[in-house]
Amino acid sequence: MLTAILVDDDYPVVRYLSQSISWKDLGIELIGCYSNGLEAWEDAQQRLPDIVITDIGMPKMNGLEMLEKFSKINPRFRAVILSCHNEFHYAQQAMKLKVSDYILKESLKVEQLQDVLHNLSVDLNEEKKQASEVIKYMQKEALNRSALKEKLLKDTLYQPSWTKEAWLKHARLNGIVLDARYYLPVIVSIDRISEVSRARNMYDYTIAFAVENILQEVLDTMHRSVIFHHNNCELVVWICCEDPVKEQQLLHYSLQNAISAVQQYLKISITCLLGREASGPTELRAVLMPMMKELNHRFYLEEARVHRFEKSSFADGDMYAEYAAFFSRMNDALALNRSESLEGMLNEWAKWVKKSRFHPADVKEWVLQLLMDLQMKTKVTLQVQQSISEEKLYDAVNGIHTMEHLLSWIRHYLKELSRKLSVLSIQSKRPEVIRAQQYVIQHVTEKVTLEEIAGYLNLNASYFSRLFKRETNQNFIEYVNMVKLEKAKQLLQKSNKSIEEISDYLGYANKSYFIKLFKREYGKTPSEYMSWN
């Protein structure tokens, strides 16, 4: 369905048109009514309208200024001007902004405007249909090309009997020119793609396609290359060249530019792994197979860099020799909410792991053990559910392929755990405050007021409010909401309750207020939090 907005500082006109036009019959949804151009412009950026019906003379921003802004970000939109001005220069300006119709208010009839909107609706729907068909065709063509290239990659890797001549001929038959003396293979990994996919609400293959486009554009300036999709988080590149030594020097520079371009335009990190040159399919297969399959050899490599592929050796040392002491220190830092100590210990641990070069599987096993032990300690101490189930914890840690990503993930996890402990732990020495906090934790599903808790403690409400603020550095209602929102996070993760049911369950009479508090605390609405987790 098409969308439209009405913009006019004459409220009776806006009300009359919003009620008199048969919007639904026209296949148009009226998504906003505004009294000036600035208000319409600021609000409509969240959802750009297809049609703008506007007056010219308005406060803050007039109609022509607003339409000029719309035309810069959406050249396909349509506009209808309703004006008291019949001067030629206004109509002339409107024509430059591709205004579809200019109607004087003194002669305005609903039927006339309805006919105009009907014609606009037909034009826009036809235009959108044609654009959609073009996009579908381009996507189909791109998918066909991608499928042919993927088949060539698989055939190269798993057809051991091919001669170079037969290989080149097979490629040409599929529209791919590989004629060259040498080939430099590159593996391009999209770093932390699962996190990127959740944050952007995009499919992995869409992200990979966007990275491929930028990579191809950068490489085409200095190289002859073919890019293949190995999987949704990796691209394989073959650089065709005559002099591999000279080409490698140029390629290192190009790949660094590609990393910067992907970061700049997509806000995504990629890491490039450069293999040794190969003269044909047999050598190319021997070089590529270890690069593609042996992920452990990339574990200690820095992200967003160009690396030459080398097989790594790992230490056989016992990682668990210092485990008990480290767990004790980590647990103390969490319990006492010492974030700086926690960060220091984590950096110290990472430095030790990198220097020792333990096997990646051992490092992940050690991390899983630590996090599950810390979760169990939290559960026993505060009687709260685990942040993440053991199964999800295992999947999350084992889905990480670099030490840099693992360290970042642990840092985020411990930060969340520390925050939970700081919210729910009882740190005051005053018995009244301790009893109040215990009461809130035990009655988290009930509506708890300042007056109610003051009565429970036999204290004056104003005195208790000042006491609680002085002891905890937050007011009592803020503390109640923090405990309730922490419980809401657990329910969103673990239960099948709807957002409205959770709001009611936690004693909030107004769902909108609950959503507002949740977003202010965590930066996401409850529904966004559920999809992210």
N, C-alpha and C positions, 0 to 999 in steps of 0.2 A: 504493500500500500504506500502511496505517495504521502509526503508530509508537508504541512503548511503552517505559517505563523501570520498573525495579524499585528501590525504595529501602527498605533495611532494614539495621540494624546487626547483625542475626543472620545471619551469613554462610551457615550451612547452609541456612537458609530460602531465601535468594537463589539459591544454587546449585541447590537442589532444584527450585524453580519455573522457573528459567531452562532447566533440562534436561527437565523433565517436561511443561510446557505445549506443545502442538502449535502453536507460533506461526505457522508457515508455513501450516498448514491453516486457521487463523483469518484469514489475510490480514493478519497483524500482524508487523512487524519489531521485534525487541527491540534497541533502539539503545544501552542503557546499564544498568549495575547499579551502585548506589551505597550507601555505608554510612551516609550521613547526608544530611539535607535540604539543607544548605549546599552540599555537593559536587555534588548533583544539580542544584540551582538554578543554580549558576555554569556548569556544563557544558552544561546543556540550553538555555541562552539562544542558543547557536549553532544549535540545531535543536530547536525546541519539539516535545515529544511530543504525540500525540493522547490517549494514555492514561497515567495515572500510578498505579502500584500501590505503596502505601507503608504502612509502619508509622507509629505516632504517636510513641512515645517513642524519641528518638534524640539523640545529642550534637550540639552546634553549632547545629542548627536542627531542631525537631521536624516531624513530618509535616504537622500542621495549619497551622503557620506557612508551610511551603513551599507548600502548596496555595493558601493565600491569595495568595501572590505570583504563582503561575501563573494564578489566576483573573483577576487584574488585566490581564494582557497577552494572555491567550487564554481568553475566556469560554466558548468552545465545547469545551474539553478535558473529558475524563471522568476520574474518579478512583475507585479502589477501595482501601479501607482494610483492612489486615490487622493486627489489634491484639490485645494481651493484655488490653486494658481493656474491660470491659463496662459501665462507669458511664454513666448517662444523659447527663451533661453533655458527654462526648466525642462521643457519637452526635449530640447536639443541635448542637454546633459543626460536625460533619461535614455535617449536613443543610444548614446555611447556606452551605457551600462547594460545594453541588451534587454531593456524593459519591454515586456511583451505587450502591455497595454497601458494607456494613460487616460484615466477616467476622472472627469470633474465631478466633485461631490454633489454639486447643485443639480446635475442631470443623472445621478447614479440611480440605477434600478437593479434590484436583486437579480432579476432574470438576466440582465446584461452581464453582470459579474459572473453569474453561474455559467453562462455560455462561454465566457472567456476561460474560466477554470476548466470547463469540459474540454476545450480545445488544447489547453496546456497539458491536461492529464493524458490525452491521447498522444500528443507529441512526446512527452516525457516517457511514457510507457514504451512507445516504439523505440525511442532512443536507447532506453535501458535494455530492451530486448536485443537490439543489435549489438550493443556493447557486450552483453552477456554471451552472445553467440561468438563474438570475436575472441573473448577471453577463453571460452570453452575450446575453441579451435586451437588457440595458441597453447593452452595447457595440454591438449591431446597431442599436438605436434611435439611439444617438449617431452611428454611422457614416452612417446614413441622413440624419440632420439635417445632418451635416457635408457630405455629398455634395450635398445640395440647396443649401446655402449656397455651396459651391465653384462650383457651376454658375451661381448668380446672379452671383458675382464675375466669372467668365469672360464671361458674357453682357454684363455691364455694360462690361467692358473692350473687348469685340470686337463689340458690336452698335451701330454708329454711328448708326443711324436711329431709335432709340428716343425717344419722347416721355416726359416725366416721368410722365404718367398711365399709359401702357402699361407703363412700368418698375415703378411702384408696384403695378399690378394683377398683373403677373407675379410680383412678390415675395410678394404676399398669397396667390396660388395655391399657393405653396411654403411657406406658414406663416410668412412673415417680414414683419413690419410695419415699413415705412420711412417712413410718413407724417410729414413734417416740412418746414419751410421751407428748412433748410440741413443740410449734412452736413460734419462735420470728419473727414478721413481721417488715420489713424495707422498707420505701419508699426512693428511690434514685432519686433526682431531678437533671436534667442537667441544671445548672444555665445559664440564658441568651441565650437559645438555638437559638433564632431567630437571634441574633447578630453573634453567632458562625457560623450558617448556611450561612449567607450572607458573612462573612469574608472568610470562607473556600470554598465557592461555593459548598457546600455539602448538600444533602438531610438530613432532620432531622433523618429519620430512619437509615441512614448510620452512623451518629454520635452516635445514641443510641446503635447500634450494636457494634461499637468500644468500647464504655464505658462498655457494658455488658461483652465483652471478657476479659477486664482487671479486672473488678470486680470479675468475676468467677474465674480467675486465682489466685487472692489474697485470696478470701474466701476459695477456695479449699484446701489451705495449713493447715487450722485449723478448718474448719466447714463442715458440710453436708448441702448444700443449693440448692434451686431451684430459678432461676431468671425468672421473667415474664415481658413482655412488656405491661405496662398499656396503655401508649400512647407514642408518639415520644419524649416526654421530661421527662418521668418518667418510672422507673423500679420498680417492686415490688419484694422483696426478702423474702423467707421463710427460716429461719434457723431451721433445725430439731435438737432437742436436748433432753437430759434426765434430765439435771440439769440447769434450766433457769438462776439461780443466777450466777453460775460459767460461763455459756455460755455468759451472757450479758457482763461480764467483758472482756472476750476474744474478743467478737464481737466489742466492742467499739474500742479496739486496732486495730482490722482487718480493720474496716471501715475507721479509720484514715489513715491506710496504703493505702487503696484503693483510698482515696481522693488524697493522695500525688502521687500515681502512675499514676492516670488519668491526674493530672496536669503536671507531668513530661513528659509523653509520648504523650499525646494528646493536652497539653496546654489548657485544659478545666477544669472548676470548677464544682464540684458536691457537693450537700448537702444531708446528710443522716438523716432520721427521724426514730427513733427507737420506736416501740410500745411495750406494755406489752405482756407478754407471753399468749398463748392460748393453750388449750388442744385438740381442735378439730375444725371442720368446723364452728359450731355455734358461738363459742367464737371468732374464727379468723375473721369471718364476722363482728361481733360487734366491734372488735378492728380496722379492716382495713377500714370500710366504712367512719368513721369520718376523718381518716388520708388522705384518697384519695379525699374526696369531699370538706372538709372545708379548702380551700386554705388560707382564711383570717388568720387562726391560725398560719401560717408560715411567715406572713408579716414582723414581727420584728425580726425574727431569722437571725443570721449571716450566710452568705454564706460560703461554703467550710468547714463546721463543722459537727459534729455528735450531734444531739439534741434528747432528749426524747420528744415524742409527749405529749402535754398538751393543753387542750382547753384554749383559751385566752379570757380575758374580755377586753372590750374597753370602753374608757371614752365617756360621752355624751356631753362634753363641746363644746362651739361655736368656731370653728376654725376661723371664719370671723371677730371676734372682733378686731383683730390687722391687718386685711388684708390691709386696706387703707394705713396705715403707712408703712407697709412692702413693698407694691408695690411702693410707692413713693421713698423709699430708694433704692430699687432695680433699678428702672428706672433711678435715678440720677447716680448710679454707672455705669450703662451701657452707658448712654449718655456721661459721662466723662471718659469712658474707664478705670475705676479703677478696674482692675481684682482682686487685693488683697482684696479690700472691698467686692467685689461680692462673692468671695470664703468664706470670713469670715461670711457674712450674711447667705449664704447657709448652712454653718456648724452650725451656731446658730439656724437657722430654723429647721434643722434636729434633733438637740439635744432637742429642745422644743417639736417636734412632738413625738419623742421616749419617752420622759419623760411623756408626757400627754397621750400617747397611744390612739390617736384618731382612730376611725374606718378606716380601709384601704380605703373603698369607699369614705369617707369624705376627706381623704388626697389626693386621686387622683382627686376628683372634685375640690379641692382647687388649686392643681397644674395646672390643665387644665385652670381654670379661670385666674390664674396668667400669664401663657404663652400666652394665647390668647390676654389678655390685653396688654402684652409687645409687641406682634406681631403687634397689631393694632397701638400702639404708634409709632413703627418703620415705619410702612407703611405711617402714616400721616406725620411723621417728614421728612422722606427721600424720600417719593414717590417711594418706592420699593415694590415688591410683597412680600407676606408672605412667610417665609421659608418653612412652612409645612401647608397644608390645615387643616381646623378644623377637618375634618373627619379623616385624617391621624394622626393628633395629638391625637385625642380621641382614635384611635386604638392602637397607640404606648404606651400611658400611661396606658390604661386599660389592655394591654398585659403584664404588669410588675407585678411580684408577690411578690417582697421583697422590703423593704424600702432601703436596700443597693443598689439594682439595680436602683431604682427610683432616688435616690440621684445622682448616677453616670450618669444616663441618663440626668437629669436636668443640671448637671454640663457641660456635653458635649454640650447640646443644647444652654445654655447661653454663652458658650465659642464661639460657631459659631455665635451667634447673636451679641456678643460683637465685634468679628472680622469684621463682616459685617459693623457694625456701625463705627468702627475705619477706615475701608477702605473708606466708602462713606461720612462720616461726614467731615465737613469743620472746621478745628481748627485754622488755621492761622489768624492772625490779619491784615496781609498785604492785601490790596484790590486787588492787582494784582494776588496774589496766590488764593484768594477766587474766583475771576472771572474765573481764569484758571480751578479750580476744578469744578466750576459750569458748565463751557463749556463742560468739559469732560463728566460729568454725563448726560448732555442734549444731547450730540452727541456721545453716547457710541457706536452706530452702524456704525459710520463713522471712516475712518482712520485719526487719529489726530497726527500730527508731532510737534516736538519742534519748528521748524521754523514757522509753521502755527500759533501756539498759540502765539508765540512771536510777529508775525505780527499783530495778532488780538488785542494784548495789546499795540502795538506801542513801543515795547521794543527790545533791542538788544538780539539775541538768547543766546549768551554766558552769558550775565548778568542775563537774566531770568532763565537760567538753574541753575546758582549759587544761586540765590534768592530762587528758589523753593526747592532746596536741603537743604539750611540752615533753611528754615521755616518748612519743613515737614520731614526732615531726610531721604528722599528718592529722587531719581532722577525722573524727570517728566515722562519718558517712563515707569518706574516701576509703577508709579501711574496709568497711562493710562491702562497698562496691568492688574493691580489689579481690576480696575473698570470693564473692559471688561470681565475678568474671573468670577467675581461675577455675571455679567449678564448671562454669559454662564451657570453657575450652575442653575440659575432660568429657563433658556430655556431647559436645559436637564431634569429638573424636571417637568416642566409645559407644554412644547410644544411637537409637534410631528416632529419637525425638525430633520434632520440627523446631524451628527457631521460636515460633510462638509458644509451643509447649514448654521449651526450656525457659523462656521468659516468665511464663506463669509459674513454673516449678520453682524458680528462684525468687519468687515473691515480687516480681515487677508487674505493676498493673498496666503499664504502657509499653508495648513491644517496641515502638519507635524510640522511646527513651533508652531501652536496653540496647538496641542496635547502635544508637549514638554513643553510649558509654563504651561499648565494645570496640568500636572503630577508633575512638579517641585513645583507648588504652593500647590497642594492638596494631593500629594502622590499617586494619581490614574490617569489613563488615563480617558478621557471622557466616553468611553464605560464601563470601570470598575465602574465609578461613577454612571452611569445609572443603571447598574445591582444591585449595592449596595443599591440604593434608590428605 
